[in-house]
């Protein structure tokens, strides 16, 4: 078939097999422009051609493909013979139950939204390293916000789609329709976010409870949507850790956006900044006038390309000018890193050595923390596979340098690198 990507015949599941199943399904649906994605066209044609025929009227090749997808998911569909039997209904019900549904919602019919979840590598059972509480959160989000999120994985791993689902849920509670909700915490969502405190209850509160939990708080709490004294104390602890005054037990937009987005509420006050600009005396004074007390500066390198390229590295003169205004400095190392392939063990060794040399040339005192940047939006398993290997190399060099290793990136990257012992700060 023209456009079909041949599947490795190695007896293994994985994305190549899933892509082959999707493209095979598209062939059976009459789609000629094959793509390895279960997109809107595939969904529409599936619901037009397959869903109404669910049962003994299903075409043989369609059954083959669905059976194959179930085997890849680890669910027994009763065979791999292209013959519909009630075992296929049972397999669908198992998938629907694993996704959090019960009662009349467990239909045993694989319509397009369920087929999209099936023809995918996402897991719906707790996987090694998964958290049972996060899995229950994922199931709850599926059941309550299906029209916003689609069927999302229930593997117990908090990743980007889980975070986005919490934002979709928040937008739903704020009155957004499925077509209006974006899954991103933009200006509209920010303006509509309202404060809650002890005594409030409902799904809005429950979303905040989950937001606290995935950030390492509310570990002994009950996810019931009731704002208790304990929840208030956890909000206060989060405020203090993130330096989000006023230090109260109220979950306002600063707290809620801080829980659900890496940047948090960018309107909040701050006493720190980082810049790739080699600061002049005038610029340093501007920072002082805006109550900045600490500034991050890069140890090496340039930014920009061609005629726009300029130096970004910290100089001794600049450092002295910063200190003369009673500001502190935290050193950052970043020379590249725009692609995953950059982050290797050997690159970590090399970058660690360069950072140490630059710090010593600037007479930066030993025991100072040097922050190595991960300025790339890595997904869950990519963090340890790439950033983890990189920081193994960095820490191997830094461990005998007298300097301390820090990680500079998203909250998820920082927590995983620190929790695995590759950095201390």
N, C-alpha and C positions, 0 to 999 in steps of 0.2 A: 504494500500500500504506500503510495507516494506520501512522503512526509512523516511516516512512522519511524520512530527511533527504536532500533533493535535493542531488545532487553538481554543483558548477560544471562546465559543459561547456567547459573552456578548454584541453584537451589537456595539462594538467599533472598530475603526480603530487603527492602531499602528503597531509596528514592527512584533508582532506575526502574525497578519493578513497578512501583506505584505510578510513575510517569507512563510506563507502557500500558498499564490498566486504564489510565485516564484516556490516553490516545486511542486505545482499542474501543473504549466506550464511545468516544466521539465518532469513530468510523461507523459503529453500529447505529448511531443517531443520525447519520447522514451529513456530519460536519466534514468539510473537505480541507479546511485550513486547520490542521492539527497543531495543538499547543499543549505543552505539559502542564496544564492548569485547569482546574475545575471552575471555570469562570461563568459569568452571567449567561452566555449563549448555551453552554453545556447544561446549566441549571434549568433554563427555560425549556430546552428541547427534551431534557430528561423528564420533567414534569408533564410535558405534553404527550410523550410517547411511552414512557415506562410506568410512571405512577398509576395511571388509570388501568393498566394491564396487570397490576401486581397480583400474583397468584399463578395459576396453571397456564395463563395466557402469555406469560413472559417468554420472549424469544430465547432460544437455546444459548446463543452467544452472549446475550445480556446476562443470563444466569451464570454462565461460566465466569464472566468478568466480576460479577458481584461475589460469587463464591471465592474467587481468587483474592479479592480485596479483604474478605473476612478472614481468610487464612493468614494474610499479611498482618491483620490486626490481632491475631491470636485467638480468634473466636471460631468455633467449629460450625460451619454451615451445613453439615450433613454429607459433604462429599465435594468432589470436583468433577462433575459429569454433565453440567449444563441442564440438569433436570430439576425443576422446581419441586420442593417437598415442604411440608410444614416445618422441617428443620431450619429452613431459611427464615421463616417468620420468627422462630425461637432465637436465631442469631441476631436478628434485628432488635428483638425485645431485650436481649442481653446488652447490646450496644446502648440502647435507650436508657436502660436501668443504670449502666455504668456512668452515663452522662448526667445522672441525677434525677431522672424522671420516674414517676410512679403512677399508679392508677390508670385512668383513661388515657393519659399521655403516652403510655407504653402501648403502641398500636400494632407493632409487628410489621408495619408497612414502611418500606424504605423510599420515602419521597426525596426530592432533590436536596433539601437541607441536610438530611441524614446521609444521603449518598456522598455529598461533598465532605462530610466528616469522615466517612468510611474510606473514601479514595484519598487517603492522606496518611502520613507517617505519625500523626498525633496519637498519643496513648490516652486511654480512658480508664486505666487502672493505675494504682499507685506504683511508681517506678522506683528503683533504687536511688536513694538520695532525696526522694520526694517527702513531703510533709502531709500527713493525713488531714490536718486542719486546713491547709491550703487546698487540698483536693475537695473537701466539703465546701469551701468557699467557691471553687470553680463550679461545682455542681449547683450550688445555690444561684450563682450568676446565670447559668444555663437555664434553669427553670424559670427564673423571674425576669430575665432580660433577653430572652431568645431573639426577639424581633430586633434588638439592638446589636447583639454580639454575634449571632449565629451560634452554631454548636461549637463550643471551644473545648480544648483538651481538658481532661480531669486526671492529670498525672501527678499532682502534688508539687509541681515545680512552678515557682513564681517567675514568669518570664514576661516579655513585652506584651503578649496578647492578654495575659492575666491582668496586668496593670491597666491596659487600655479598656478591658472589660469593666474594671472598677470605675473608670471615668465615664464610660457609657452608662453604667448604672446610676452614677451621680447625676448625669445629665437627664436621665429618665425621671429621677426623683425631683429634679428642678423644673420639670414640665416640658422638656424637649420631646418632640416626636421622634420616631426612628429615623425619619428622613432628615430631620434637623440636627440630630446628634452626630458628633464628629469623632468622638473618642479621644479628642485632644483637649487639654485644659486651656482654652483660649480666653480672650477678653470677655466674651459673653458669659461663659461659665463662671469666670472669676467674679463678674459683677452680680451674678445671681446667687452665689454661694452665701449661705447665711450661717450665723453662729448657733451652736447648741451647747447645752451644759447639763449638769446633773438634773434629772427629772424628765428630760426629753426622751422620746422613744420613736421607733419606726425604722424603716429601711435606710433612711438617710443616716441615722446613727449607726446602723449595722455596717454600712459601707465604711464609715470612719473607724469602727472597731477592726475591720479587716485591714484597713490602711495602717493602723497602729501595729497590728500583728506582723505584717510583712516587713515592717521596719524595725522589728525586734522589740516591740512593746506589747502590752496587753496579753502576755503569754499565759497568764492564769485566769484570763477573763472568759466569759461566756458570750458567744456571738448570738445575742438575742435582740439586739436593737434597743436595749435599755441603757441609758446613760447613768451609770452608777458613780459612787464616790471613787471606787477603784479606777474606773475609766478616766475620771477627772485627774487623778494623780498620775496616770500614765501620759495623759496629754501634757501635764506640767513637766514631766520628766523629758518628754520629747522637745518641748519648748526650750528647756535649759540646755539640752545636748546640742540642739541646732542654733542656739542663741537667738531665740525668737521672742523678744519681749512684746507685750507685757507678760510677766510670768504668772499666768493664771491657769485655772483648770477649765477654761472655756475653749472649745474647738471652734475657732473662727476661720476665715478664709486663709490666713497665714499658715495655720496649722494644717488645714485640710489640703490645700494646694501643696504644702510641703511634704505631706504624706504620699500624694499621688503623682507628683511630677518632680523630676530631678532639679529643675531650676527653682521650684517653689514660686512664691509670690514675689516677682521681681520688683514690686513697688515697695517692698519692705526696706527698712534702713539697713545699712551695712557699714562695718568699720574696716573691711579688708577689700583688696582689689588685686587683679593681676593684669599685666600688660606686656606686650612684645615691643613696646616703644622704649627707646633709650631716653630716659627722663631728663628733662632740663630742670634747672632750678625753678623756673616759673611753673612747670607742670607739677613738680613736687609740692610747691606752695598751694596749687589748686587742690591737690589731694588733702593737704592739711586743712584747708579751708572747708572741705567737705567731710571733715571728721574721720578721714581714713587714718588708721593707725598702723596697718601692716600692708605691704605690697609684695606681690609675687613677681619675680623677675627671672628671665631665662639665662642660663649659664653660658650657652653657646648659640651659634647659628644665625641664620637670616630668615626673613619672611619676604613674600612677594616674589615675582619672577620678572626677568627682563629689566626694563628701565624702572620698574616699580620695586625692585629688590632693595632691601635695606637691612642693616644689621639689627639684630634684636638682643645681642648678648650684653650682659651686665658688665660695666667697667668699674675700675677702682674709683675713678673720679665720681661717677654716678652714685656708687655705694656710699662714699663719704658725704656727698650732698644729701642723700636720703637720711643718713644717720644724724646729720647736723640739724635736721628738723624733727628729731626724736621719733622718727618712724622706724619700724622694724621691717625686715626683709625675709621672705621665705624663698629659697632658691628652687627653680624648676628646671628639669632637663627635658628637652624635646627637640629632636632633630629628625623630623619625618614622622612616620606612623600613620599615614593616610589610608593604608590598606592592611588587611589582616596578615598578609605575608611578611610584613615588617617585623612582627612580634615573634621572634625566635629566641632560643637559649643563647645562641652565639651573638645575636644582636644585643641581648641584655648584657652579656659580658663586655662587649665593645662599648656600649653606651655608659655602663657603670664606670669603666676606666676613664672615659672622656669627662664624665661629670666630676669624678674625683680630681682629675688634673685641673679642671677649670676652677673648682672650689679652692684648691690649694693656691693657685695663681692669684686668686682674689683675697687670700688670707682669711677665708671664711673659717671660723673656729671649728675644731673637731667637736663631735657630738651633735653638730647641726643636722637637722633633717633635710635631706635633698629629695624633692618630690619628682618622681618620674611620671610623665604624662601618658595617659591612654586617651587620646583625643579622637576617639572612634566609637561609634555606636555598636558595641558588641552585643550579641544575643547570649542567652544563658550559657549553653555549653561551650560557646566560643571563648568565653572569658578565661576559663582555666586552660583550654586547649592552646590558646595563643598568648594572652596576657600572662597567664600562669607560667608558661615556659619562659617568656621574656623576663619575668621577675625572678625566676629561679637563677637566671644568669646574672641579673643585676645584684641580687642579694649575695651571690657567691663572691662577687668582687667587693661589694660594700662591706661585707662582714669583717674584713680585716683592714678597712680604710680608716676607721675612727669616726666616720660619718654614719648617720642613721638613714634607713630607707623609708621613703614615703611614697604613696601612690596618689596620683592626681587624676581623677576621672569621675564617672558617674557613681552614684551611691552603690549600685549593684556591683560594679567593678571593684570599688574600694573595699566593700565588705568581704567579697570573696577572696581577694588577694590577701587582705589582712587575716581573715579567718583561717587561711591555709598557711600562714606563717611566712609569706613571701615579702611582707612589709610590716612595719610597726605602726605607721601613721598614715 
